[in-house]
């Protein structure tokens, strides 16, 4: 991932996990990727600005429409002052339909974010 040209950004945010899921898994893979990129690219990492406020079903096996509906109103901004007017680099581990990063981006835009760039480690395919 570090071989690609990183977009200009003020802050890097991982797609968050819901607290119960984070406790169960013990790590957020998107946060680990974001931390590595932030350290390597000299970007500010904000782990708690974008939060997941609703425990959603796993996206695996859902149709594109079901994925969008599943992510609807699942995220919120905790620290608006870190987001407002900032260019954001949003990190997710896998994107299949883009429903998760689209919902995160909508929440960030409503909080006053400037440009939002998304980088994912992998792109899934729907069966």
Helices and strands as residue ranges (DSSP letters): E 11-14, H 19-25, H 29-41, E 44-45, E 50-52, H 64-71, E 75-77, H 80-83, E 88-95, H 99-110, E 116-123
